[in-house]
Every structure is written in structure tokens, then in C-alpha cells.
Amino acid sequence: MQSARVAARALPPARISLRTLVVEAAARSEWRELAIRRLALFIMNSIERGTRWVIYEKSGPPLWARVSSQIIEFFEALEQEGAFVGQSRQQKYFVICDERLNDASQVAAGRFQLLFGFASSRPAEFQAYLVTQERGGGSVRPASRAAASSGRSVARTHRASTLRSRPCMCFRSNRARAADRVRSENTRTGT
């Protein structure tokens, strides 16, 4: 009995990872880990809220550079806390905010978009999200970094993929939700 206690103390404690039982988590294995899910929700919410000010600025390369540096600073602070895995910055996170996302049609419509991703479980395996800011409110949706790397417009690719699949997470402002409720009530009552 004494030797079993000594042997048990010699072993490192078992790593316990909390998992979620949400059905949608089955499709995305990294979302099953509660810590990874909480980190992703925190980052998505922080970036969506932290970039709301861009709708009041003139869209163009200076704004895109300013937003990119703001998000990179946020990611660097998280990196110092050990939030990401990987050896280099390219393996830990990325931020894309340029003409690939904010083409002339997006700017004319009053929309601002940025794409970001981070590796929380394996190096260079990014969870990527597209943030859209517009006067009605902001939203965050899952996206693909492969679309950004190709020559196609990321916004066009994202719109097409949104039609095919239901987004798993979308943050909207209270004003945008209220406008949606009014619209749905108006269509129901016929006014």
C-alpha cells in the first residue's frame, strides 16, 4: 500500500480538460475544448467591439494599417500570456485588412471588413473569422484563410460560403437586433 502511494505521487497529475456537450461542437473538434472555446469567444467579441469606431472613419490604406496594428497589438498581449501555440508569429495568428476585403463595393456600401485567425490548439491551424462593421452593427463569422490567400475577393467568397452554410457565431449590436425585430414585425403585420 505504501509503495502505491509513492508511485502515485511520482506520476504527474492527469491533465483534465473540460469539454462541452453542445451538438455543434462535434463538427469542429477544437470547439469541444472549453478553454479553447472561451478564448475564441473572448477574442471574437473583443475584436468586434474594439473595431466599432471604424465606421466613422474614411476607409482606405491608412485606416486598414491602423486597424491591423491595433489587432496585432492585442494578439501580442495575448501571446505574452501564452494564449497561442507555435514558434513564430506566422504560426500563432494573422490579421488581414486590405483591399482584398474592402473593395470599392464594400466601401460604397459603408462596410468595413477584416479577417483574423489564431492557432489555439496546433501551430498554423488557424481558427479564422471575418469581422464586418457597418452602421447597423457589427458581426463576426467563421471564415477561411485559404480564400484570403488566393487571388479571389475574400468578401465575395465569404458571402457565397455564408449562403451555403449557417454561421456558428454572430455578434450583433443591440441596435442591430432591435432593427431586425422591427423589420420582422413590420413584415408580419404588413406595414
ZAMIMI-533032 format. One record per atom (N, C-alpha, C): residue in three letters; y, x, z; residue number from 1; atom name. Coordinates in Angstrom, 1 decimal. Each point is the difference from the previous one (the first is absolute). Last residue first. Example, Ala and Ser with C-alpha at 12.3 -4.5 7.8 and 13.67 -1.06 7.14 Angstrom:
   res        v        u        w     n   atom
   ser     -2.2     12.8      7.1     2      N
   ser      1.1      0.9      0.0     2     CA
   ser      1.1     -0.8      0.8     2      C
   ala     -5.7      0.3     -0.1     1      N
   ala      1.2     -0.9      0.0     1     CA
   ala      1.2      0.9      0.0     1      C
//
This chain:
   res        v        u        w     n   atom
   thr     46.3    -46.9    -42.6   191      N
   thr      1.4      0.2      0.0   191     CA
   thr      0.4      1.3     -0.6   191      C
   gly     -4.5     -2.1      1.1   190      N
   gly      0.5     -0.2     -1.3   190     CA
   gly      1.5      0.1     -0.1   190      C
   thr     -3.4      0.8      3.6   189      N
   thr      0.8     -1.3      0.1   189     CA
   thr      0.6     -0.3     -1.4   189      C
   arg     -2.6      3.9      0.5   188      N
   arg     -0.8     -1.0      0.5   188     CA
   arg      0.7     -1.4      0.0   188      C
   thr      2.2      4.0     -1.2   187      N
   thr     -0.9     -0.3     -1.0   187     CA
   thr     -0.9     -1.2      0.4   187      C
   asn      3.1      1.7      3.1   186      N
   asn      0.7     -0.6     -1.1   186     CA
   asn     -1.0     -0.4     -1.1   186      C
   glu     -1.7      2.4      3.7   185      N
   glu      0.4     -1.4      0.4   185     CA
   glu      0.7     -0.7     -1.2   185      C
   ser     -1.0      4.5     -0.6   184      N
   ser     -1.2     -0.7      0.0   184     CA
   ser      0.2     -1.5      0.4   184      C
   arg      3.7      3.0      0.1   183      N
   arg     -0.5     -0.2     -1.3   183     CA
   arg     -1.3     -0.8     -0.1   183      C
   val      1.7      1.3      4.2   182      N
   val      0.9     -1.0     -0.6   182     CA
   val     -0.5     -0.3     -1.4   182      C
   arg     -2.3      3.4      2.3   181      N
   arg     -0.3     -1.4      0.6   181     CA
   arg      0.9     -1.0     -0.7   181      C
   asp      0.8      4.5     -1.2   180      N
   asp     -1.3     -0.5     -0.6   180     CA
   asp     -0.4     -1.4      0.6   180      C
   ala      3.8      2.2      1.8   179      N
   ala      0.3     -0.5     -1.4   179     CA
   ala     -1.3     -0.5     -0.7   179      C
   ala     -0.4      1.9      4.3   178      N
   ala      0.7     -1.3      0.1   178     CA
   ala      0.3     -0.5     -1.4   178      C
   arg     -2.0      4.2      0.3   177      N
   arg     -0.9     -1.0      0.4   177     CA
   arg      0.6     -1.4      0.1   177      C
   ala      2.8      3.7     -0.8   176      N
   ala     -0.9     -0.2     -1.2   176     CA
   ala     -1.0     -1.1      0.3   176      C
   arg      2.8      1.4      3.5   175      N
   arg      0.8     -0.7     -1.0   175     CA
   arg     -0.9     -0.3     -1.2   175      C
   asn     -1.8      2.7      3.4   174      N
   asn      0.1     -1.4      0.4   174     CA
   asn      0.7     -0.8     -1.0   174      C
   ser     -2.5      4.2     -1.9   173      N
   ser      1.0     -0.2      1.0   173     CA
   ser      0.1     -1.5      0.4   173      C
   arg     -4.5      2.6     -1.6   172      N
   arg      1.2     -0.6     -0.6   172     CA
   arg      0.9     -0.3      1.1   172      C
   phe     -4.8      2.9     -1.3   171      N
   phe      1.0     -0.2      1.0   171     CA
   phe      1.2     -0.7     -0.7   171      C
   cys     -5.5      0.6     -1.1   170      N
   cys      1.4     -0.2     -0.6   170     CA
   cys      0.9     -0.3      1.2   170      C
   met     -5.5      1.4     -1.5   169      N
   met      1.0      0.0      1.0   169     CA
   met      1.4     -0.1     -0.6   169      C
   cys     -4.1     -0.3     -2.5   168      N
   cys     -0.6     -0.1      1.4   168     CA
   cys      1.1      0.0      1.0   168      C
   pro     -0.1     -1.8     -5.4   167      N
   pro      0.4      1.1      0.9   167     CA
   pro     -0.4     -0.2      1.4   167      C
   arg     -2.5     -1.8     -4.5   166      N
   arg      0.8     -0.5      1.1   166     CA
   arg      0.4      1.2      0.9   166      C
   ser     -1.2      0.2     -5.4   165      N
   ser     -0.5      0.1      1.3   165     CA
   ser      1.0     -0.4      1.1   165      C
   arg      0.8     -0.2     -4.8   164      N
   arg     -1.4      0.0      0.0   164     CA
   arg     -0.6     -0.1      1.4   164      C
   leu      4.7      0.3     -0.8   163      N
   leu     -0.5     -1.3     -0.6   163     CA
   leu     -1.5     -0.1      0.1   163      C
   thr      2.1      4.0      1.3   162      N
   thr      0.3     -1.0      1.0   162     CA
   thr     -0.5     -1.4     -0.5   162      C
   ser     -0.1      3.8     -2.9   161      N
   ser     -1.1      0.0      1.0   161     CA
   ser      0.2     -1.0      1.1   161      C
   ala      3.4      0.4     -3.3   160      N
   ala     -1.3     -0.4     -0.6   160     CA
   ala     -1.1      0.0      1.0   160      C
   arg      4.1      1.7      1.4   159      N
   arg      0.1     -1.4     -0.3   159     CA
   arg     -1.3     -0.6     -0.6   159      C
   his      0.4      4.7      0.6   158      N
   his     -0.2     -0.7      1.2   158     CA
   his      0.1     -1.5     -0.1   158      C
   thr      0.7      2.7     -3.8   157      N
   thr     -1.4      0.1      0.4   157     CA
   thr     -0.2     -0.8      1.3   157      C
   arg      4.4      0.5     -1.4   156      N
   arg     -0.7     -0.9     -1.0   156     CA
   arg     -1.5      0.0      0.4   156      C
   ala      2.8      2.9      2.4   155      N
   ala      0.3     -1.3      0.3   155     CA
   ala     -0.8     -1.0     -0.9   155      C
   val     -0.4      4.6     -0.8   154      N
   val     -0.7     -0.4      1.3   154     CA
   val      0.3     -1.5      0.3   154      C
   ser      0.0      2.3     -5.0   153      N
   ser      0.9     -0.4      1.1   153     CA
   ser     -0.8     -0.5      1.2   153      C
   arg     -2.2      3.6     -3.2   152      N
   arg      0.4     -1.4      0.0   152     CA
   arg      1.0     -0.2      1.1   152      C
   gly     -2.4      4.2     -0.9   151      N
   gly      1.3     -0.2     -0.7   151     CA
   gly      0.5     -1.4      0.1   151      C
   ser     -3.1      2.1      3.9   150      N
   ser     -0.1     -0.2     -1.4   150     CA
   ser      1.3     -0.2     -0.6   150      C
   ser     -0.5      0.4      4.7   149      N
   ser     -0.3      1.3     -0.7   149     CA
   ser     -0.1     -0.1     -1.5   149      C
   ala      0.5     -3.9      2.8   148      N
   ala      1.3      0.8      0.0   148     CA
   ala     -0.2      1.4     -0.7   148      C
   ala     -3.7     -2.9      0.5   147      N
   ala      0.9     -0.6     -0.9   147     CA
   ala      1.3      0.8      0.0   147      C
   ala     -3.3      1.2      3.1   146      N
   ala     -0.4      0.4     -1.4   146     CA
   ala      1.0     -0.6     -1.0   146      C
   arg      0.2     -1.1      4.6   145      N
   arg      0.7      1.2     -0.3   145     CA
   arg     -0.3      0.4     -1.5   145      C
   ser     -0.1     -5.1      2.1   144      N
   ser     -0.9      1.1     -0.4   144     CA
   ser      0.9      1.2     -0.4   144      C
   ala      0.7     -4.3      3.7   143      N
   ala      0.2      0.4     -1.3   143     CA
   ala     -1.0      1.2     -0.3   143      C
   pro      1.5     -4.4      3.8   142      N
   pro     -0.9      1.2     -0.4   142     CA
   pro      0.2      0.3     -1.4   142      C
   arg      4.1     -2.2      2.6   141      N
   arg     -1.3     -0.4     -0.6   141     CA
   arg     -0.8      1.3     -0.3   141      C
   val      4.8     -2.2      2.5   140      N
   val     -0.8      1.2     -0.1   140     CA
   val     -1.4     -0.5     -0.5   140      C
   ser      5.6     -1.9      0.1   139      N
   ser     -1.5     -0.2      0.1   139     CA
   ser     -0.7      1.3     -0.1   139      C
   gly      5.3     -2.6      1.1   138      N
   gly     -0.8      1.1     -0.5   138     CA
   gly     -1.5     -0.4      0.2   138      C
   gly      4.7     -3.2     -1.0   137      N
   gly     -0.9      0.7      1.0   137     CA
   gly     -0.8      1.1     -0.6   137      C
   gly      3.4     -2.6     -2.3   136      N
   gly     -0.7     -1.0      0.8   136     CA
   gly     -0.8      0.5      1.1   136      C
   arg      2.5      2.9     -3.1   135      N
   arg      0.9     -0.8      0.8   135     CA
   arg     -0.8     -1.1      0.9   135      C
   glu     -2.8      4.3     -1.3   134      N
   glu      0.9     -0.8     -0.8   134     CA
   glu      0.8     -0.9      0.9   134      C
   gln     -4.1      4.2     -0.2   133      N
   gln      1.2     -0.5      0.7   133     CA
   gln      0.8     -0.8     -1.0   133      C
   thr     -5.3      2.1      0.5   132      N
   thr      1.0     -0.6     -0.8   132     CA
   thr      1.1     -0.6      0.8   132      C
   val     -4.4      3.8      0.3   131      N
   val      1.0     -0.8      0.7   131     CA
   val      1.0     -0.5     -1.0   131      C
   leu     -5.4      1.8     -0.1   130      N
   leu      1.3     -0.2     -0.8   130     CA
   leu      0.9     -0.9      0.9   130      C
   tyr     -4.4      3.5      1.2   129      N
   tyr      0.6     -1.3      0.1   129     CA
   tyr      1.3      0.0     -0.8   129      C
   ala     -5.1      2.9      1.2   128      N
   ala      1.3     -0.1     -0.7   128     CA
   ala      0.5     -1.4      0.0   128      C
   gln     -3.6      3.6      2.3   127      N
   gln      0.2     -1.4      0.1   127     CA
   gln      1.4     -0.1     -0.6   127      C
   phe     -3.3      4.3     -1.0   126      N
   phe      1.2     -0.7      0.4   126     CA
   phe     -0.1     -1.5      0.1   126      C
   glu     -2.6      4.9      0.0   125      N
   glu     -0.5     -1.4     -0.3   125     CA
   glu      1.1     -0.9      0.6   125      C
   ala      0.3      4.8      0.6   124      N
   ala      0.2     -0.4     -1.4   124     CA
   ala     -0.6     -1.4     -0.4   124      C
   pro     -2.0      1.9      4.5   123      N
   pro      1.1      0.6     -0.8   123     CA
   pro      0.1     -0.5     -1.4   123      C
   arg     -1.9     -3.2      3.8   122      N
   arg     -0.5      1.1     -0.7   122     CA
   arg      1.2      0.6     -0.8   122      C
   ser      1.0     -3.4      3.1   121      N
   ser     -1.4      0.2      0.4   121     CA
   ser     -0.6      1.3     -0.7   121      C
   ser      4.6     -1.6     -0.5   120      N
   ser     -0.2     -0.1      1.4   120     CA
   ser     -1.5      0.2      0.4   120      C
   ala      4.0      0.7     -4.1   119      N
   ala     -1.4      0.2      0.3   119     CA
   ala     -0.3      0.0      1.5   119      C
   phe      4.0     -2.3     -3.4   118      N
   phe     -0.3      0.9      1.0   118     CA
   phe     -1.5      0.1      0.2   118      C
   gly      4.5     -2.0     -3.4   117      N
   gly     -1.4      0.0      0.4   117     CA
   gly     -0.2      1.1      1.0   117      C
   phe      3.9     -3.1     -3.2   116      N
   phe     -0.3      1.0      1.0   116     CA
   phe     -1.5     -0.1      0.3   116      C
   leu      4.3     -1.9     -3.5   115      N
   leu     -1.4      0.1      0.2   115     CA
   leu     -0.3      1.1      1.0   115      C
   leu      4.4     -3.5     -1.4   114      N
   leu     -0.5      1.3      0.3   114     CA
   leu     -1.5     -0.1      0.3   114      C
   gln      4.6     -3.1     -2.2   113      N
   gln     -1.4      0.2      0.3   113     CA
   gln     -0.3      1.5      0.4   113      C
   phe      4.0     -4.3     -0.8   112      N
   phe     -0.2      1.4      0.3   112     CA
   phe     -1.4      0.2      0.4   112      C
   arg      3.2     -4.0     -2.8   111      N
   arg     -1.1      0.4      0.8   111     CA
   arg      0.0      1.5      0.2   111      C
   gly      2.9     -3.1     -2.7   110      N
   gly      0.4      0.2      1.4   110     CA
   gly     -1.1      0.4      0.9   110      C
   ala      0.1     -0.8     -4.9   109      N
   ala     -0.4     -1.1      0.8   109     CA
   ala      0.4      0.1      1.5   109      C
   ala      0.9      3.5     -3.1   108      N
   ala      0.7     -1.2     -0.5   108     CA
   ala     -0.3     -1.2      0.9   108      C
   val     -2.4      4.0      0.7   107      N
   val      1.3      0.1      0.4   107     CA
   val      0.9     -1.2     -0.3   107      C
   gln     -4.4      0.2     -1.7   106      N
   gln      0.0     -0.1      1.5   106     CA
   gln      1.4      0.0      0.6   106      C
   ser     -0.6      0.9     -4.7   105      N
   ser     -0.2     -1.5      0.3   105     CA
   ser     -0.1     -0.2      1.6   105      C
   ala      0.5      4.5     -1.7   104      N
   ala      1.2     -0.8     -0.2   104     CA
   ala     -0.2     -1.5      0.3   104      C
   asp     -3.2      3.3      2.6   103      N
   asp      0.5      0.0     -1.3   103     CA
   asp      1.1     -1.0     -0.2   103      C
   asn     -2.8      2.2      4.0   102      N
   asn      1.3     -0.7     -0.1   102     CA
   asn      0.6      0.1     -1.4   102      C
   leu     -4.2      2.1      1.0   101      N
   leu      0.0     -1.3      0.8   101     CA
   leu      1.2     -0.8     -0.2   101      C
   arg     -0.3      4.1     -2.1   100      N
   arg     -1.3     -0.6     -0.3   100     CA
   arg     -0.2     -1.3      0.7   100      C
   glu      3.8      2.9      0.7    99      N
   glu      0.1     -0.9     -1.1    99     CA
   glu     -1.3     -0.7     -0.5    99      C
   asp      0.2      1.7      5.1    98      N
   asp      0.7      0.5     -1.2    98     CA
   asp      0.0     -1.0     -1.1    98      C
   cys     -2.5      1.3      4.7    97      N
   cys      1.1     -0.8     -0.1    97     CA
   cys      0.9      0.5     -1.1    97      C
   ile     -4.8      1.0      3.0    96      N
   ile      0.5      0.0     -1.4    96     CA
   ile      1.1     -1.1      0.0    96      C
   val     -3.1      3.2      3.7    95      N
   val      1.0     -1.0     -0.2    95     CA
   val      0.5      0.1     -1.4    95      C
   phe     -4.5      1.7      3.4    94      N
   phe      0.9      0.1     -1.2    94     CA
   phe      1.0     -1.1      0.0    94      C
   tyr     -4.0      3.0      3.4    93      N
   tyr      0.8     -1.2     -0.3    93     CA
   tyr      0.8      0.3     -1.3    93      C
   lys     -3.6      2.9      1.8    92      N
   lys      0.2     -0.9      1.1    92     CA
   lys      0.8     -1.3     -0.4    92      C
   gln     -1.2      3.9     -2.8    91      N
   gln     -1.3     -0.7      0.4    91     CA
   gln      0.3     -1.0      1.1    91      C
   gln      3.6      2.6     -1.7    90      N
   gln     -0.6     -0.8     -1.2    90     CA
   gln     -1.3     -0.7      0.4    90      C
   arg      2.1      3.0      3.1    89      N
   arg      0.7     -1.2     -0.1    89     CA
   arg     -0.5     -0.9     -1.1    89      C
   ser     -3.5      3.4      2.1    88      N
   ser      1.3      0.1     -0.6    88     CA
   ser      0.7     -1.4     -0.1    88      C
   gln     -4.3      0.5      2.0    87      N
   gln      0.6      1.3      0.3    87     CA
   gln      1.4      0.1     -0.5    87      C
   gly     -2.9     -4.5      2.0    86      N
   gly      0.2      0.8     -1.2    86     CA
   gly      0.7      1.3      0.3    86      C
   val      0.2     -5.2      2.3    85      N
   val     -1.0      1.1     -0.1    85     CA
   val      0.3      0.7     -1.3    85      C
   phe      3.3     -2.9      3.7    84      N
   phe     -0.7      0.1     -1.3    84     CA
   phe     -1.0      1.1      0.0    84      C
   ala      2.8     -1.1      3.8    83      N
   ala     -0.4     -1.3     -0.5    83     CA
   ala     -0.8      0.1     -1.3    83      C
   gly      2.3      3.2      3.5    82      N
   gly     -1.4      0.0     -0.4    82     CA
   gly     -0.6     -1.3     -0.6    82      C
   glu      4.6      1.5      1.4    81      N
   glu     -0.7     -0.7      1.1    81     CA
   glu     -1.5      0.0     -0.3    81      C
   gln      3.0      1.8     -3.1    80      N
   gln      0.1      0.9      1.2    80     CA
   gln     -0.8     -0.6      1.1    80      C
   glu      0.5     -2.6     -4.0    79      N
   glu     -0.9      1.2     -0.2    79     CA
   glu      0.0      0.9      1.2    79      C
   leu      3.0     -3.6     -0.1    78      N
   leu     -1.3     -0.4      0.3    78     CA
   leu     -1.1      1.1     -0.2    78      C
   ala      4.5      0.9     -1.1    77      N
   ala     -0.1     -0.2      1.4    77     CA
   ala     -1.4     -0.5      0.4    77      C
   glu      0.8      0.6     -4.5    76      N
   glu      0.0      1.3      0.6    76     CA
   glu     -0.1     -0.2      1.5    76      C
   phe      0.6     -3.9     -2.6    75      N
   phe     -1.3      0.5     -0.1    75     CA
   phe     -0.2      1.4      0.7    75      C
   phe      4.4     -1.8     -0.3    74      N
   phe     -0.9     -0.9      0.8    74     CA
   phe     -1.4      0.5      0.0    74      C
   glu      2.9      2.1     -2.9    73      N
   glu      0.4      0.4      1.4    73     CA
   glu     -0.9     -0.8      1.0    73      C
   ile     -0.3     -1.2     -4.5    72      N
   ile     -0.7      1.3      0.2    72     CA
   ile      0.3      0.5      1.4    72      C
   ile      2.2     -3.8     -1.5    71      N
   ile     -1.4     -0.3      0.3    71     CA
   ile     -0.8      1.2      0.3    71      C
   gln      4.6      0.4     -1.2    70      N
   gln     -0.1     -0.7      1.3    70     CA
   gln     -1.5     -0.3      0.3    70      C
   ser      1.1      2.0     -4.1    69      N
   ser      0.1      1.0      1.1    69     CA
   ser     -0.1     -0.7      1.3    69      C
   ser     -0.1     -2.7     -3.8    68      N
   ser     -1.2      0.9      0.0    68     CA
   ser      0.1      0.9      1.2    68      C
   val      3.7     -2.7     -0.9    67      N
   val     -1.1     -0.8      0.6    67     CA
   val     -1.2      0.9      0.1    67      C
   arg      3.7      1.9     -2.1    66      N
   arg      0.3     -0.2      1.4    66     CA
   arg     -1.2     -0.8      0.7    66      C
   ala     -0.2      0.8     -4.7    65      N
   ala     -0.2      1.2      0.7    65     CA
   ala      0.2     -0.2      1.5    65      C
   trp      0.9     -3.6     -2.8    64      N
   trp     -1.4      0.3      0.0    64     CA
   trp     -0.3      1.2      0.8    64      C
   leu      4.5     -1.1     -0.8    63      N
   leu     -0.6     -0.9      0.9    63     CA
   leu     -1.5      0.3      0.2    63      C
   pro      2.3      2.4     -3.3    62      N
   pro      0.5      0.4      1.3    62     CA
   pro     -0.7     -0.9      1.1    62      C
   pro     -1.0     -1.1     -4.6    61      N
   pro     -0.6      1.2      0.5    61     CA
   pro      0.5      0.5      1.4    61      C
   gly      0.7     -5.2     -1.0    60      N
   gly      0.1      1.2     -0.9    60     CA
   gly     -0.6      1.2      0.7    60      C
   ser      2.2     -5.3      1.3    59      N
   ser     -1.3      0.7     -0.3    59     CA
   ser      0.2      1.1     -1.0    59      C
   lys      3.5     -2.0      3.8    58      N
   lys     -0.2      0.0     -1.5    58     CA
   lys     -1.3      0.8     -0.3    58      C
   glu      0.5     -2.8      4.7    57      N
   glu      0.5      1.2     -0.7    57     CA
   glu     -0.3     -0.1     -1.5    57      C
   tyr     -1.4     -3.2      3.4    56      N
   tyr      1.5      0.0      0.0    56     CA
   tyr      0.6      1.2     -0.7    56      C
   ile     -4.7     -0.7      0.7    55      N
   ile      0.4     -1.1     -0.9    55     CA
   ile      1.6     -0.1     -0.1    55      C
   val     -2.5      3.1      3.0    54      N
   val      0.2      0.5     -1.4    54     CA
   val      0.5     -1.1     -1.0    54      C
   trp     -1.2     -0.3      4.9    53      N
   trp      1.4      0.3     -0.3    53     CA
   trp      0.2      0.3     -1.5    53      C
   arg     -4.3     -0.6      2.2    52      N
   arg      0.7     -1.3     -0.4    52     CA
   arg      1.4      0.3     -0.4    52      C
   thr     -3.6      3.0      1.7    51      N
   thr      0.6      0.2     -1.3    51     CA
   thr      0.7     -1.3     -0.5    51      C
   gly     -2.5      0.5      4.2    50      N
   gly      0.9      1.1      0.0    50     CA
   gly      0.7      0.2     -1.3    50      C
   arg     -3.4     -3.3      0.8    49      N
   arg      1.2     -0.3      0.7    49     CA
   arg      1.1      1.1     -0.1    49      C
   glu     -4.2      0.6     -2.1    48      N
   glu      0.6     -1.2     -0.6    48     CA
   glu      1.3     -0.3      0.7    48      C
   ile     -2.5      3.6      1.7    47      N
   ile      0.6      0.3     -1.3    47     CA
   ile      0.7     -1.2     -0.6    47      C
   ser     -2.5     -0.6      4.0    46      N
   ser      1.2      0.9      0.2    46     CA
   ser      0.7      0.3     -1.3    46      C
   asn     -4.0     -2.5     -0.1    45      N
   asn      1.1     -0.8      0.6    45     CA
   asn      1.2      0.9      0.2    45      C
   met     -3.9      2.1     -1.6    44      N
   met      0.5     -1.0     -1.0    44     CA
   met      1.2     -0.7      0.6    44      C
   ile     -2.2      3.0      2.9    43      N
   ile      0.7      0.7     -1.1    43     CA
   ile      0.6     -1.0     -1.0    43      C
   phe     -2.7     -1.8      3.5    42      N
   phe      1.2      0.6      0.5    42     CA
   phe      0.9      0.7     -1.1    42      C
   leu     -4.3     -1.6     -1.1    41      N
   leu      0.9     -1.2      0.3    41     CA
   leu      1.3      0.5      0.5    41      C
   ala     -3.4      3.2     -0.5    40      N
   ala      0.4     -0.5     -1.3    40     CA
   ala      1.1     -1.1      0.1    40      C
   leu     -2.1      1.7      4.0    39      N
   leu      0.9      0.9     -0.6    39     CA
   leu      0.6     -0.4     -1.4    39      C
   arg     -3.3     -2.7      2.1    38      N
   arg      1.2      0.0      0.7    38     CA
   arg      1.0      0.9     -0.5    38      C
   arg     -4.3      0.2     -1.8    37      N
   arg      0.7     -1.3     -0.4    37     CA
   arg      1.3     -0.1      0.7    37      C
   ile     -2.7      3.6      1.2    36      N
   ile      0.5      0.2     -1.4    36     CA
   ile      0.7     -1.3     -0.4    36      C
   ala     -2.1     -0.2      4.1    35      N
   ala      1.1      1.0      0.1    35     CA
   ala      0.6      0.2     -1.4    35      C
   leu     -3.9     -2.7      0.3    34      N
   leu      1.2     -0.7      0.6    34     CA
   leu      1.2      1.0      0.1    34      C
   glu     -4.2     -0.1     -3.6    33      N
   glu      0.4      0.7      1.2    33     CA
   glu      1.4     -0.5      0.5    33      C
   arg     -1.7     -1.8     -3.9    32      N
   arg     -0.9     -0.4      1.0    32     CA
   arg      0.3      0.8      1.3    32      C
   trp      2.1      0.7     -4.3    31      N
   trp      0.6     -1.0      0.8    31     CA
   trp     -0.9     -0.5      1.1    31      C
   glu     -1.4      3.1     -3.3    30      N
   glu      0.9      0.7      0.9    30     CA
   glu      0.7     -1.0      0.9    30      C
   ser     -3.1     -1.5     -3.4    29      N
   ser     -0.6      0.6      1.2    29     CA
   ser      1.0      0.6      0.9    29      C
   arg      0.3     -4.1     -3.4    28      N
   arg      0.7      1.3      0.2    28     CA
   arg     -0.5      0.6      1.2    28      C
   ala     -1.9     -4.1     -1.1    27      N
   ala      0.3      0.5     -1.3    27     CA
   ala      0.6      1.4      0.0    27      C
   ala     -0.9     -2.4      4.0    26      N
   ala     -1.2      0.4     -0.6    26     CA
   ala      0.2      0.6     -1.4    26      C
   ala      3.5     -2.1      2.7    25      N
   ala     -0.2      1.4      0.3    25     CA
   ala     -1.3      0.5     -0.7    25      C
   glu      1.3     -4.6      0.0    24      N
   glu      0.6      0.8     -1.1    24     CA
   glu     -0.2      1.5      0.2    24      C
   val     -1.5     -3.1      3.4    23      N
   val     -0.8      0.0     -1.2    23     CA
   val      0.6      0.8     -1.1    23      C
   val      0.6      1.0      5.3    22      N
   val      0.6     -0.8     -1.1    22     CA
   val     -0.8      0.1     -1.3    22      C
   leu     -0.6      2.2      4.5    21      N
   leu     -1.0     -0.9     -0.6    21     CA
   leu      0.5     -0.9     -1.1    21      C
   thr      1.2      5.3      2.1    20      N
   thr      0.4     -1.4     -0.1    20     CA
   thr     -1.1     -0.8     -0.6    20      C
   arg     -0.1      4.7      3.2    19      N
   arg     -0.1     -0.6     -1.4    19     CA
   arg      0.4     -1.5      0.1    19      C
   leu      0.3      5.1      2.9    18      N
   leu      0.1     -1.5      0.0    18     CA
   leu      0.0     -0.5     -1.4    18      C
   ser     -2.3      4.5      2.1    17      N
   ser      1.0     -0.5     -0.9    17     CA
   ser      0.0     -1.5      0.0    17      C
   ile     -1.8      4.5      3.0    16      N
   ile     -0.1     -1.4     -0.1    16     CA
   ile      1.2     -0.4     -0.9    16      C
   arg     -3.1      4.6      1.2    15      N
   arg      1.3     -0.5     -0.6    15     CA
   arg     -0.2     -1.5     -0.2    15      C
   ala     -2.6      3.0      3.8    14      N
   ala     -0.1     -0.7     -1.3    14     CA
   ala      1.3     -0.5     -0.5    14      C
   pro     -0.3      4.3      3.2    13      N
   pro      0.0     -1.4      0.1    13     CA
   pro     -0.1     -0.6     -1.4    13      C
   pro     -2.2      4.8      0.9    12      N
   pro      1.4     -0.6     -0.1    12     CA
   pro     -0.1     -1.5      0.0    12      C
   leu     -3.6      3.0      2.6    11      N
   leu      0.3     -0.6     -1.3    11     CA
   leu      1.4     -0.5     -0.1    11      C
   ala     -1.8      1.8      4.0    10      N
   ala      0.2      1.1     -0.9    10     CA
   ala      0.3     -0.6     -1.4    10      C
   arg     -1.0     -2.8      3.7     9      N
   arg      1.3      0.6      0.1     9     CA
   arg      0.3      1.0     -1.0     9      C
   ala     -4.4     -1.9      0.2     8      N
   ala      1.0     -1.0     -0.4     8     CA
   ala      1.4      0.5      0.1     8      C
   ala     -3.4      2.8      1.6     7      N
   ala     -0.1     -0.1     -1.4     7     CA
   ala      1.0     -1.0     -0.6     7      C
   val     -0.5      0.3      4.7     6      N
   val      0.6      1.2     -0.5     6     CA
   val      0.0      0.0     -1.6     6      C
   arg     -2.2     -3.5      2.2     5      N
   arg      1.5     -0.1      0.2     5     CA
   arg      0.7      1.2     -0.5     5      C
   ala     -4.7      0.0     -0.2     4      N
   ala      0.5     -1.0     -1.0     4     CA
   ala      1.5     -0.2      0.2     4      C
   ser     -2.4      2.8      3.0     3      N
   ser      0.2      0.6     -1.3     3     CA
   ser      0.5     -0.9     -1.0     3      C
   gln     -1.0     -1.7      4.3     2      N
   gln      1.1      0.9      0.0     2     CA
   gln      0.3      0.7     -1.3     2      C
   met     -3.9     -2.7      0.5     1      N
   met      1.2     -0.8      0.0     1     CA
   met      1.2      0.9      0.0     1      C
//
